[in-house]
Amino acid sequence: MAAKSADAFRTISEAAEEVGAPQHVLRFWEGRFDFIQPLKRAGGRRFYRPHDIAVLKAVRRLLHDEGLTIKGVQRLHKEQGLKRLVEYADPAVALGARPADDGPIEVADAPPRPALDSSARRRLQDALERIETARRRLDAALQA
């Protein structure tokens, strides 16, 4: 069987395979994100356009790789729009780079971070140590 062209519509099983998420997850996301809108034919069969696949890949990356919550992805869409959200399907963009019009990727300017006083720094260090201790305990429990 010949491979589909890049412009061909995908069934939900093909979309799930390409995105790397199960079919039920794609249907779940469709209910949570109003910007995921595959074409629906008779009988409710879903067909995903190339743009839909790009949106799904971005959502998967943001949720699974970058650790955003559903509300976080919804907020990102609301604040920055669908085009910017789709750019996050590219790992370089998710790491703070923006695609240039032509040529290499340019690193975006990061907003300045406020300076931490010694008390705040100490509290953060204590919290990190507690988290690392908990992780070690969990790892040991899982190996037992």
N, C-alpha and C positions, 0 to 999 in steps of 0.2 A: 504494500500500500504506500502510495506517495505521500510525502509530508505536505501539510497544508501550507499555503503561502502565508506570509506575515500579515496580510490584510484580511485573511479569512476569519469568519466568526468561529468561536469555540463553544462546544457544549460545556455543561458544568463539569463533567468528568475531565475533559481536556483542560479547562481553565484551572481546575483544582490541581492537576498534575503540573501544569506550567508555573502556577503560583507557589506550589509547595504547601498547600493547606487542604484538608479534607473538604469534601463537598458540603457537609453540614455546617462547616465553619463559614464557607462562602455565603450560604443562605442566612446564617446568623448575622454576619457582618452587614448583609443587605438590610436587615431589620434595624441595625444600630446606626448605620451611616446612610443618610439620605442621598449622598452623592454617589452611592453604588447603585446603578440602575441598568442592569442588563436588559436586553430585549426579551420580551416574553411572547411566545407564540401560543397557538391553540393548545389547550391542555396544560398550560403553565410552564412549558419547556423554556428554559433560559438559554440565551445565546449571548456570548460575551464578545464584544468588539475589541480590537487591539487596545483602544483607550481604556476600556473596562479592565483589561488584564494589567495595564500599567498602574491603574488606581489600586487594584487588589494587591499587586506586588508592593506598592508603597505602604499600604495599610499593614500587610504582613510584616514588612521590615520594621515599621515603626512600633508595632505591638510586640513582636517576638525578638527582634534583634536590638532595638533601641530601648525597649522597656517602657514605652508610653502606655498609659491606660486608654480605655475606649474614650473616656471624657477628654483625655489629652489630645487624642487624634481629632476628635470633634472640634476642640478649641483651636487646634492648629489649622484645620480647614476653615473655620469661621474667621480667624484672624488673618490668615495668609492666602486663602483661596485654594482651589483645586489644582491649579497649575503648579504652585509651589509644593503642595502636598505630593503630587506625582513625581516631582524632582527627587523626593526622598527615596524613591525606588533605587536610585543610584547610590551605592555605599559611599562614594567620595562626597556626595552632597550631604549625606547624613552626618558626616564627620566634620562639617563646617565649611565645605568648599561649595562654590557655585559654578555651574557650567558657564564657560565663556562662550560668546557668540561664535568664535572660531579660534582654535588654538588650545593651549593647555588650560587646565582648571586653575582658577584663581582662588586663593583662600580668602574667605569673607572675614571682615574685621569683627572680632569678638567684642561685646560690650565690656567696659571696664568692670572689674569685680571690686566690691567695697572691701576695704582693709578690715581684717579681723583683729579685735583687741586680744590680749593674751588670755583673758577669761573665756572668750568664745572659742578661741583656738584650742584651749585645754579641754573644754566641754566636747568639742568635736573629736579630739583625739581619744578621749575616754569612751565616747560612743563607738568610735571605730574599733577600739580594742574589745569592747563588749560584743560587737558584731562578729569580729574575727574569732573570739572565743566560742561564741555560739555556733559558728560555722564549723569549727574544729570538732565540737561535741557532736554536731549532726553528722559530720563525715564519719566519726568513730562509731556512732550508733548505726549508721547505714552499713558499715563494713562488718559489724558484729553479727 
